[in-house]
Amino acid sequence: MASSHLLCNTFPFQASCNLSSKSNISSIKPRWSFSFCQKVQFRRTPVVKATKKQVELVYDPDEKLNKLADEVDKQAPLSRLTLFSPCKVNVFLRITSKREDGYHDLASLFHVISLGDVIKFSLSPSKSIDRLSTNVSGVPLTEDNLIIKALNLYRKKTGTDNFFWIHLDKKVPTGAGLGGGSSNAATALWAANQFSGCLATEKELQEWSSEIGSDIPFFFSHGAAYCTGRGEIVQDIPSPVPSGIPMVLMKPPQACSTAEVYKRFQLDKTSQADPLTLLEKISMNGISQDVCINDLGMNLKILELPILLFSFLKYEVFFLSLFNPLASRLGKPARKPLFVLDLLITTQAEPPAFEVLPSLKRLKQRITAAGRGQYDAVFMSGSGSTIVGIGSPDPPQFIYDDDEYKDVFVSEANFLAREANKWYQQPASTTCSSPPEFSRSVE
């Protein structure tokens, strides 16, 4: 297999024009073709075309030229694509068993969300090298990059010889439990298939993708799926939640290594909740704290419970003694004390993710406490380190006020779906903190 040459520098791309409605994928016409995206304006002067046999008067040259442009567009080969590459959250994540091959079986509700990267693909004149550029640090710049793995996989499966220039505009943080790299790989497979005239079906792309990553097959669903096995067994389902539900993603600068998290995982300290029951509850009642179970981030240290309960009760009694009299004078409703379930949720320690990243424990506890009444649920996505707040697009105020959290990545998002036979469409706008610019070359 031909090697891939990776460059991390600025790569120029021109604005894209739409392809036919069949593919619904943005592209840029080849440099040699003339674009008729806007109607050409001409003076209404008769044009005389003469031959030895006849003379034809053409009074509508606009129509003639536009028909010609349509024919050119149909025959022009696809040369560039710009695709959206969204990430996902795990609304719940149950680890059900450990396999003989060292992996773990899971049962999880995966859902695509509106935060994502933008990837630009351009056919390369080379028949032996892929060139990759990106805008951030932390992205692998070797052939271990999942985009390059996906392109190599497609060439291997189909026998095609297309190579590409790729620019990755990265918005999804790495090491976040959001599947950003897996989404990039799925997007690359989709792109390669479009450039080759769709030699493979979506089902084949989905099956092939499991060879290079467990989470990649999910992105060939229509946005929501019940995933089992290593995550590669994907049951496409209608979205059980409204797309308009707001959420906020908060990720500290430190990443959680998936391998390290699973290394510390203990199967006997997991929830016993039936994942199908959790899915049914979400479909019927929506997302609430009691269904957002993550076995990598929801274990309870029983010995810590009495101390933590006492600590929070003291805080609650003191706060209510000040707040409720004032609220009464202002005509505001009194605040109710915490229920035991709320306390259990607030005080849960979350090994093994917290063992890998102890500061994540305090961050989630503070978000849960500060966001009570603001969020319907607070949970960790995947193996971390992103904390998700469902029900509001805004983070708690302390994220902005405390210097300790000045470098936390923050982004609002919504649930997202994909139409049949089309790739995911980028939402109009998503507010998130910007990654630092990064540029260098790698031979």
C-alpha positions in Angstrom: 0.0 0.0 0.0 1.2 3.4 -0.8 2.5 5.5 2.0 0.8 8.7 3.2 2.6 12.0 3.5 1.2 14.2 6.3 1.6 18.0 6.3 0.4 20.2 9.1 0.2 23.7 7.7 -2.1 26.1 6.1 -3.8 24.6 3.0 -5.9 26.9 0.8 -9.4 25.9 -0.3 -11.8 27.9 -2.4 -15.5 28.4 -1.5 -17.7 25.5 -2.4 -20.7 25.2 -4.7 -23.5 22.6 -4.3 -23.5 19.3 -6.1 -26.8 17.8 -7.3 -29.5 17.2 -4.7 -28.8 13.5 -4.9 -25.5 13.7 -3.0 -26.1 16.9 -1.0 -22.4 17.3 -0.6 -20.6 20.6 -1.0 -17.9 20.7 -3.7 -15.7 23.0 -5.6 -15.6 22.9 -9.4 -12.3 22.0 -11.1 -10.1 25.0 -11.9 -10.7 24.5 -15.7 -14.5 24.6 -15.5 -16.6 27.8 -15.7 -19.2 28.2 -12.9 -22.7 29.4 -13.8 -23.9 29.6 -10.1 -25.4 33.0 -11.0 -27.4 33.9 -14.1 -25.2 35.5 -16.7 -26.5 38.9 -17.8 -26.6 39.9 -21.5 -28.0 42.7 -23.5 -31.0 41.5 -25.5 -29.4 41.7 -28.9 -30.2 39.0 -31.5 -27.2 36.7 -32.2 -26.9 35.4 -35.8 -25.4 32.0 -36.3 -24.7 31.3 -40.0 -23.8 28.2 -41.9 -23.8 27.3 -45.6 -27.3 25.8 -45.3 -29.2 28.0 -42.8 -29.3 31.0 -40.6 -30.6 30.7 -37.0 -31.7 33.7 -34.9 -31.2 33.2 -31.2 -33.0 35.7 -29.0 -32.3 34.0 -25.6 -28.6 33.4 -25.3 -29.0 33.2 -21.5 -31.0 30.0 -21.7 -28.6 28.5 -24.2 -25.6 29.2 -22.0 -27.3 27.9 -18.9 -28.2 24.7 -20.6 -24.6 24.3 -21.7 -23.4 24.9 -18.2 -25.8 22.2 -16.9 -24.3 19.7 -19.3 -20.7 20.7 -18.3 -21.6 20.3 -14.6 -23.0 16.8 -15.3 -19.9 15.6 -17.0 -17.3 17.3 -14.8 -15.6 14.8 -12.4 -16.0 15.4 -8.7 -12.8 17.0 -7.5 -13.5 18.6 -4.0 -15.8 18.0 -1.1 -16.4 19.9 2.2 -18.0 17.8 4.8 -19.2 18.3 8.4 -17.8 15.7 10.9 -20.0 15.8 14.1 -19.2 14.2 17.4 -21.4 12.2 19.8 -22.3 11.8 23.4 -23.2 8.6 25.3 -26.5 9.3 27.1 -25.9 6.2 29.1 -23.0 3.7 29.0 -23.3 0.3 30.7 -20.3 -2.1 30.7 -21.8 -5.6 30.7 -18.8 -8.0 30.6 -15.2 -8.4 29.8 -14.3 -10.4 26.7 -11.7 -13.0 26.1 -9.9 -10.7 23.6 -9.4 -8.1 26.4 -12.1 -5.7 25.2 -15.3 -5.0 27.1 -18.9 -5.5 26.0 -21.0 -2.5 26.4 -24.6 -1.3 25.9 -25.0 2.4 25.2 -27.3 5.0 23.7 -25.1 7.0 21.3 -26.4 10.2 19.8 -24.8 12.6 17.4 -24.6 16.3 18.4 -24.1 19.6 16.6 -20.5 20.2 17.6 -18.2 19.0 14.9 -15.1 19.5 12.7 -15.1 20.5 9.0 -13.0 18.4 6.7 -12.1 19.5 3.1 -11.1 16.8 0.6 -9.4 17.5 -2.7 -8.3 14.9 -5.3 -4.5 14.8 -5.4 -2.6 14.4 -8.7 -0.4 12.0 -6.9 -1.2 8.3 -7.0 0.9 7.4 -3.9 0.5 10.1 -1.2 -2.2 11.6 0.9 -1.4 15.1 2.4 -3.1 16.2 5.6 -3.1 19.7 7.1 -4.8 20.7 10.4 -5.2 23.8 12.6 -4.5 22.5 16.1 -2.0 20.6 18.1 -2.7 17.2 19.6 -3.9 15.7 16.3 -1.8 12.6 15.3 0.4 13.4 12.3 1.4 9.9 11.3 -0.4 7.1 9.5 -2.0 6.4 12.8 -4.4 9.3 12.1 -7.9 7.8 11.6 -8.5 9.8 8.5 -5.5 8.3 6.8 -6.4 4.8 8.1 -9.9 5.2 6.7 -8.6 6.3 3.2 -6.1 3.4 3.2 -8.9 1.0 4.2 -11.2 2.2 1.4 -8.5 1.8 -1.2 -7.8 -1.7 0.1 -11.4 -2.8 0.0 -12.3 -1.3 -3.4 -9.0 -1.3 -5.3 -9.3 2.4 -6.2 -6.2 4.6 -6.5 -7.5 8.0 -5.5 -5.3 10.0 -3.1 -6.2 13.2 -1.4 -5.2 16.5 0.0 -7.2 16.9 3.3 -7.6 19.9 5.6 -9.0 19.2 9.0 -10.6 22.3 10.7 -10.7 20.9 14.2 -13.3 22.0 16.7 -13.9 18.9 18.8 -11.3 18.5 21.6 -9.2 15.3 21.7 -9.3 12.9 24.6 -12.8 14.1 25.4 -15.0 11.0 25.1 -16.9 12.6 22.2 -15.7 10.3 19.4 -14.2 13.2 17.3 -11.5 11.0 15.7 -14.0 8.2 15.0 -16.3 10.7 13.3 -13.4 12.0 11.1 -12.7 8.4 10.0 -16.4 7.8 9.1 -16.5 11.1 7.2 -13.3 10.2 5.3 -14.9 6.8 4.2 -18.0 8.6 3.0 -15.9 11.1 1.1 -13.7 8.5 -0.6 -16.9 6.6 -1.6 -18.3 9.8 -3.2 -15.2 10.4 -5.2 -15.3 6.9 -6.5 -18.9 7.0 -7.6 -20.3 5.2 -4.6 -18.8 1.8 -5.2 -19.8 0.7 -1.7 -23.1 0.8 0.1 -23.5 2.5 3.4 -23.8 -0.9 5.1 -20.5 -2.0 3.6 -18.8 1.2 4.8 -20.2 0.7 8.2 -19.0 -2.9 8.4 -15.5 -2.1 7.0 -15.1 0.8 9.5 -15.2 -1.6 12.5 -11.8 -2.8 11.4 -10.1 0.4 12.5 -12.3 1.6 15.4 -15.1 0.5 17.6 -17.0 3.8 17.6 -16.7 4.5 13.8 -19.7 2.3 12.7 -22.1 4.4 14.8 -21.7 7.4 12.6 -23.2 5.5 9.7 -26.5 5.5 11.7 -28.9 8.3 11.2 -27.9 10.0 14.4 -29.2 7.8 17.3 -28.3 4.2 17.9 -28.3 1.5 20.6 -24.8 0.1 20.4 -23.6 -3.2 21.8 -20.5 -5.4 21.5 -17.4 -3.2 21.5 -19.7 -0.5 20.2 -19.5 -1.8 16.6 -22.9 -3.5 16.7 -25.2 -0.6 15.8 -29.0 -0.7 16.0 -30.2 2.4 14.3 -33.2 3.8 16.1 -35.4 6.9 15.8 -34.1 9.7 18.0 -35.7 9.2 21.5 -35.1 12.9 22.4 -36.2 16.1 20.7 -33.5 17.8 18.6 -34.1 21.2 20.3 -33.0 20.2 23.7 -30.0 22.4 24.6 -26.9 21.2 26.2 -23.5 22.4 27.2 -20.2 20.6 27.0 -17.4 21.3 29.5 -14.0 19.7 29.1 -10.9 20.5 31.2 -7.6 20.8 29.3 -6.5 17.4 30.5 -7.6 14.3 28.5 -8.7 10.9 29.8 -6.9 8.0 28.2 -9.5 5.4 27.2 -7.0 2.6 27.7 -6.1 3.8 31.2 -9.7 4.2 32.2 -10.6 0.7 31.1 -7.5 -0.6 32.8 -8.8 0.6 36.1 -12.3 -0.5 35.5 -13.8 -3.1 37.9 -16.8 -5.0 36.6 -18.2 -5.8 40.1 -18.6 -2.1 40.9 -21.0 -1.2 38.1 -24.7 -0.4 37.9 -27.1 -3.2 37.6 -29.6 -1.2 35.6 -31.0 -2.9 32.5 -29.8 -0.9 29.5 -33.0 -1.7 27.5 -35.0 -0.4 30.4 -33.0 2.8 30.4 -33.6 3.2 26.7 -37.3 2.8 27.2 -37.4 5.3 30.0 -35.6 7.9 27.8 -38.0 7.2 24.9 -41.1 7.7 27.2 -39.9 10.4 29.6 -36.9 12.1 28.1 -33.4 12.5 29.7 -33.2 12.7 33.5 -30.5 12.2 35.9 -31.5 8.7 36.9 -31.1 7.3 33.4 -27.7 8.9 32.6 -25.7 6.0 34.0 -22.0 5.7 33.0 -20.2 2.7 34.4 -16.9 4.4 33.7 -18.0 7.4 35.7 -20.9 6.6 38.0 -19.5 4.3 40.8 -20.4 5.2 44.4 -17.8 5.0 47.2 -20.0 3.9 50.1 -17.5 4.8 52.8 -17.4 8.4 51.6 -21.2 8.8 51.6 -21.9 9.7 55.3 -19.2 12.4 55.3 -20.3 13.9 52.1 -24.0 13.8 53.0 -23.2 15.6 56.3 -21.1 18.2 54.5 -23.9 19.0 52.0 -26.6 19.0 54.6 -24.7 21.6 56.6 -24.4 23.7 53.5 -28.1 23.3 52.6 -29.4 24.2 56.1 -27.1 27.3 56.3 -28.1 28.4 52.8 -31.8 27.9 53.2 -31.8 29.8 56.5 -30.6 32.8 54.6 -32.3 32.4 51.2 -35.9 31.5 52.1 -36.7 34.5 54.4 -35.3 36.8 51.7 -37.2 35.0 48.9 -40.4 35.3 51.0 -40.0 39.1 51.2 -39.3 39.4 47.5 -42.3 37.2 46.7 -40.2 34.5 45.3 -40.8 30.7 45.9 -38.9 29.1 48.7 -36.2 26.7 47.8 -36.8 23.1 48.8 -34.1 21.0 50.6 -32.1 18.4 48.6 -33.7 15.0 48.2 -31.6 11.9 49.0 -31.4 11.0 45.3 -30.0 14.5 44.5 -27.4 14.0 47.2 -26.4 10.6 45.9 -26.0 12.0 42.4 -24.0 15.0 43.6 -21.7 13.0 45.8 -20.9 10.2 43.5 -17.2 9.6 43.0 -16.4 8.3 39.6 -13.7 5.8 39.3 -12.1 4.7 37.1 -12.1 8.0 35.2 -11.5 9.9 38.4 -8.5 7.8 39.2 -7.0 8.7 35.8 -8.0 12.4 36.2 -8.7 13.3 39.9 -9.5 16.9 39.0 -12.4 15.7 36.9 -14.2 14.5 40.1 -14.2 18.0 41.6 -15.3 19.6 38.4 -18.3 17.4 38.0 -19.3 17.8 41.6 -19.2 21.5 41.3 -21.2 21.5 38.0 -23.8 19.2 39.6 -24.2 21.4 42.7 -24.1 24.7 40.9 -26.4 23.5 38.1 -29.2 22.0 40.2 -32.3 23.4 38.7 -30.4 24.5 35.6 -29.8 21.1 34.2 -32.0 18.0 33.8 -29.0 15.8 34.0 -25.2 16.1 34.4 -23.1 13.2 33.1 -19.7 12.2 31.7 -19.6 11.2 28.0 -17.8 8.0 27.1 -14.5 7.6 29.0 -14.2 11.3 29.6 -13.1 14.0 30.2 -16.2 15.9 28.9 -19.0 16.7 31.3 -22.4 17.3 29.7 -25.2 19.4 31.1 -28.6 18.7 29.5 -31.3 21.4 29.6 -29.3 24.6 29.3 -26.7 25.9 26.8 -24.8 27.8 29.5 -22.2 26.6 31.9 -22.3 27.4 35.6 -21.0 30.9 36.4 -18.0 29.6 38.3 -16.6 28.3 35.0 -16.1 31.9 34.0 -15.3 33.3 37.4 -12.7 30.9 38.8 -9.1 31.1 37.5 -8.9 27.3 38.1 -11.3 26.8 35.2 -10.2 29.5 32.8 -8.9 26.9 30.3 -12.0 24.7 30.3 -13.4 24.1 26.8 -17.0 25.1 26.7 -19.5 24.6 23.8 -23.2 24.6 23.5 -24.8 21.9 21.4 -28.0 20.1 20.3 -28.9 16.6 19.2 -28.5 16.1 15.5 -29.8 13.6 12.9 -28.8 12.6 9.4 -31.2 12.2 6.4 -31.1 9.0 4.4 -28.4 8.9 1.7 -26.9 12.2 2.8 -24.1 13.1 5.2 -24.5 15.2 8.3 -25.3 18.9 7.7 -23.5 21.6 9.6 -25.8 23.7 11.8 -26.0 27.4 11.2 -23.8 28.1 14.2 -22.4 26.5 17.3 -20.7 28.6 20.0 -17.6 27.1 21.4 -14.2 28.3 22.7 -11.7 28.4 19.9 -8.7 26.1 19.8 -5.2 27.6 19.4 -3.8 27.9 16.0 -1.1 25.3 15.1 1.0 25.0 12.0 4.1 22.9 11.2 5.3 20.4 8.6 5.9 16.7 9.0 7.8 14.7 6.4 
